[in-house]
Amino acid sequence: MISGSYQSVMQARNRDEFRDEIIRFTQQLGFETVSAVTVIDQGLGKSEFINIDNTPRAYLDAYADEFANRRDPVMQHCKRATVPIIWDQETYVSQGAGPKWEHQARFGYRTGIAMALHMPEGRHFMFGVDRDQPLPDDTAELQRVVADVQLFAVHAQDAAMRLLVPPLLQPERPKLTPRELEALRWTMDGKTAWEVGALLGISERTAVLHVNNAMHKLGCTTKHQAVLKALRLGLIS
């Protein structure tokens, strides 16, 4: 089941298990290849890239070509935005990169979905799945697939930061106030900001403030990421 993949990738104990889980999720979703890239900015225009993927061996050199990636419209989108991109041949042709698509298509990279999560302190996580066949024509089905990719990426990002980023580069354990922790616990249970406020005897605006403060302290960009990270750190249960 796809839903089980979210928890499984969070529980990965090492790099190999992490790779196995992202490949398993990708294939269950109906795609052949996957790439999960953790990026650590190191200042002075330098960044460390940690890539976990199942790229075909024959395509490895082209895939790793840094110059080619600068001309890749999917990569450029992920560097600038957090909204997923659904790409195909037209995506490349419209950006003058048609020959690049033709080359990668020979290795099964004809269409796919990619996205990025940009965290504080120069941490980034890019996740993409690709396949040889067209994506679903049905809008509702395609939206479901994109939603699955987004949710899995949030879980995979947290696991990647834990498993792949050197301990010395990982941020210190954040200190959340009791109210911030309570707001996250109720958020974990699916409560809205209005409901959290009612449960805690505070205004909706104050409830939103507590959740936003928790997100900032945890270095997350969404409340779902914040809940997952708080769970992993043992701050909530």
C-alpha positions as CSV (number, residue, x, y, z in Angstrom):
1,M,0.0,0.0,0.0
2,I,1.2,3.5,-0.9
3,S,0.1,4.8,2.6
4,G,2.5,2.4,4.3
5,S,5.4,3.8,2.3
6,Y,5.3,7.1,4.2
7,Q,5.9,5.4,7.6
8,S,8.4,2.9,6.1
9,V,10.7,5.6,4.7
10,M,10.6,7.5,8.0
11,Q,11.8,4.3,9.8
12,A,14.7,3.7,7.4
13,R,17.8,3.0,9.5
14,N,20.5,3.6,6.9
15,R,21.2,4.8,3.4
16,D,20.5,1.4,1.7
17,E,17.1,1.1,3.5
18,F,16.3,4.6,2.5
19,R,17.1,3.8,-1.2
20,D,15.0,0.7,-1.1
21,E,12.0,2.6,0.3
22,I,12.0,5.3,-2.2
23,I,12.4,2.8,-5.1
24,R,9.5,0.7,-3.6
25,F,7.3,3.8,-3.4
26,T,8.2,4.8,-7.0
27,Q,7.3,1.5,-8.5
28,Q,4.1,1.1,-6.5
29,L,3.1,4.5,-7.9
30,G,3.7,3.3,-11.5
31,F,7.1,4.9,-12.2
32,E,10.4,3.3,-13.1
33,T,13.1,5.7,-11.9
34,V,13.5,8.0,-8.9
35,S,15.9,10.6,-7.6
36,A,16.1,12.0,-4.1
37,V,18.7,14.8,-3.8
38,T,19.8,16.3,-0.5
39,V,21.6,19.7,-0.9
40,I,23.6,21.4,1.8
41,D,24.7,24.9,1.0
42,Q,28.2,25.6,2.3
43,G,28.7,29.2,1.4
44,L,30.8,30.9,-1.3
45,G,28.6,29.4,-4.0
46,K,29.5,25.9,-3.0
47,S,26.9,23.1,-2.2
48,E,27.2,19.4,-1.3
49,F,24.8,17.2,-3.3
50,I,23.9,13.8,-1.8
51,N,21.9,11.8,-4.5
52,I,20.0,8.6,-3.9
53,D,18.6,7.1,-7.1
54,N,18.2,4.2,-9.4
55,T,19.4,5.9,-12.6
56,P,20.1,3.4,-15.4
57,R,23.9,2.7,-15.6
58,A,24.1,3.7,-19.2
59,Y,22.7,7.2,-18.4
60,L,24.8,7.9,-15.3
61,D,27.4,10.2,-17.0
62,A,24.8,12.4,-18.7
63,Y,22.7,12.5,-15.5
64,A,25.6,13.7,-13.5
65,D,26.6,16.3,-16.0
66,E,26.4,19.6,-14.0
67,F,26.3,21.8,-17.1
68,A,23.4,19.7,-18.5
69,N,21.5,20.2,-15.3
70,R,21.9,23.9,-15.5
71,R,20.0,23.7,-18.8
72,D,17.4,21.3,-17.5
73,P,14.1,23.1,-17.1
74,V,12.9,20.7,-14.4
75,M,16.0,21.2,-12.3
76,Q,15.7,25.0,-12.8
77,H,12.1,24.9,-11.6
78,C,13.0,22.9,-8.5
79,K,15.7,25.4,-7.6
80,R,13.2,28.3,-7.7
81,A,9.9,26.9,-6.4
82,T,8.3,24.3,-4.1
83,V,5.2,23.7,-6.3
84,P,5.5,20.3,-8.1
85,I,6.2,20.4,-11.8
86,I,4.5,17.8,-14.1
87,W,6.8,17.6,-17.1
88,D,6.9,16.0,-20.5
89,Q,8.5,16.6,-23.9
90,E,6.8,20.0,-24.3
91,T,8.4,21.2,-21.1
92,Y,11.8,20.8,-22.6
93,V,10.9,21.9,-26.2
94,S,9.3,25.2,-24.9
95,Q,12.6,26.0,-23.1
96,G,14.8,25.2,-26.0
97,A,16.0,21.9,-24.5
98,G,14.3,19.5,-26.9
99,P,17.6,17.6,-27.8
100,K,18.2,17.0,-24.0
101,W,14.7,15.4,-23.7
102,E,15.3,13.3,-26.8
103,H,18.5,12.0,-25.3
104,Q,17.1,11.1,-21.9
105,A,13.9,9.7,-23.4
106,R,16.1,6.8,-24.8
107,F,16.7,5.8,-21.1
108,G,13.0,6.0,-20.0
109,Y,12.9,9.6,-18.9
110,R,9.9,10.8,-21.0
111,T,7.7,12.3,-18.4
112,G,7.5,12.7,-14.7
113,I,6.8,14.7,-11.5
114,A,9.4,16.6,-9.6
115,M,9.4,19.0,-6.6
116,A,11.7,20.6,-4.0
117,L,11.5,21.4,-0.4
118,H,13.6,24.4,0.7
119,M,14.4,24.5,4.4
120,P,16.3,27.1,6.6
121,E,20.0,27.0,7.1
122,G,20.7,26.2,3.4
123,R,19.1,22.7,3.3
124,H,17.2,21.6,0.2
125,F,15.6,18.3,-0.8
126,M,14.6,17.5,-4.4
127,F,12.5,14.5,-5.3
128,G,11.4,13.3,-8.7
129,V,9.8,10.2,-10.2
130,D,10.0,9.4,-14.0
131,R,8.7,6.9,-16.5
132,D,8.5,6.0,-20.1
133,Q,4.7,6.0,-20.4
134,P,2.5,9.1,-20.5
135,L,0.9,10.3,-17.2
136,P,-2.8,9.8,-16.6
137,D,-5.2,11.8,-18.8
138,D,-7.8,11.9,-16.0
139,T,-7.3,15.1,-14.0
140,A,-8.5,13.7,-10.7
141,E,-6.2,10.7,-11.1
142,L,-3.2,12.9,-11.9
143,Q,-3.9,15.1,-9.0
144,R,-3.9,12.1,-6.7
145,V,-0.6,10.9,-8.0
146,V,0.9,14.4,-7.5
147,A,-0.5,14.5,-4.0
148,D,1.1,11.1,-3.2
149,V,4.5,12.4,-4.5
150,Q,4.2,15.5,-2.3
151,L,3.3,13.6,0.8
152,F,6.0,11.0,0.4
153,A,8.6,13.7,-0.3
154,V,7.9,15.4,3.0
155,H,8.5,12.1,4.8
156,A,11.5,11.2,2.7
157,Q,13.0,14.7,3.3
158,D,13.0,14.2,7.0
159,A,14.6,10.7,6.7
160,A,17.2,12.0,4.3
161,M,18.2,14.8,6.7
162,R,18.6,12.4,9.5
163,L,20.5,9.7,7.6
164,L,22.5,11.6,5.0
165,V,23.5,14.9,6.6
166,P,26.6,14.6,8.8
167,P,25.8,15.1,12.5
168,L,28.0,18.2,12.8
169,L,25.9,19.9,10.1
170,Q,22.5,18.9,11.6
171,P,20.8,21.7,13.6
172,E,20.5,21.5,17.4
173,R,17.4,20.0,19.0
174,P,14.9,22.9,19.1
175,K,13.2,24.1,22.3
176,L,9.4,24.4,21.9
177,T,7.1,26.0,24.4
178,P,4.3,23.8,26.0
179,R,1.7,25.7,24.0
180,E,3.6,25.1,20.7
181,L,3.8,21.4,21.5
182,E,0.1,21.3,22.3
183,A,-0.7,23.0,19.1
184,L,1.4,20.5,17.1
185,R,-0.2,17.5,18.9
186,W,-3.7,18.7,17.9
187,T,-2.5,19.5,14.4
188,M,-1.2,15.9,14.2
189,D,-4.7,14.8,15.0
190,G,-6.0,16.7,12.0
191,K,-7.5,19.7,13.9
192,T,-7.8,23.0,12.1
193,A,-6.4,26.2,13.7
194,W,-9.9,27.1,14.8
195,E,-10.4,23.8,16.5
196,V,-6.9,24.0,18.1
197,G,-7.9,27.4,19.5
198,A,-11.1,26.1,20.9
199,L,-9.4,23.1,22.5
200,L,-6.7,25.3,24.1
201,G,-9.0,28.2,25.0
202,I,-7.2,30.6,22.8
203,S,-8.1,32.5,19.6
204,E,-7.6,31.0,16.2
205,R,-5.0,33.7,15.4
206,T,-3.0,32.7,18.5
207,A,-3.2,29.0,17.6
208,V,-1.8,29.8,14.1
209,L,1.0,31.8,15.8
210,H,1.9,28.8,18.0
211,V,2.0,26.5,15.0
212,N,4.0,29.0,12.9
213,N,6.5,29.4,15.8
214,A,6.9,25.7,16.0
215,M,7.5,25.4,12.3
216,H,10.2,28.1,12.4
217,K,12.0,26.5,15.4
218,L,11.9,23.1,13.7
219,G,13.2,24.5,10.4
220,C,10.1,23.4,8.4
221,T,8.0,25.2,5.8
222,T,4.7,23.4,6.4
223,K,2.8,22.3,9.5
224,H,2.9,18.7,8.3
225,Q,6.7,18.8,8.1
226,A,6.8,20.2,11.6
227,V,4.6,17.5,13.0
228,L,6.7,14.8,11.4
229,K,10.0,16.3,12.6
230,A,8.6,16.8,16.2
231,L,7.6,13.1,16.2
232,R,11.0,12.0,15.0
233,L,12.7,14.1,17.7
234,G,10.5,12.7,20.3
235,L,9.0,16.1,21.1
236,I,5.4,14.8,20.7
237,S,4.0,11.3,20.5
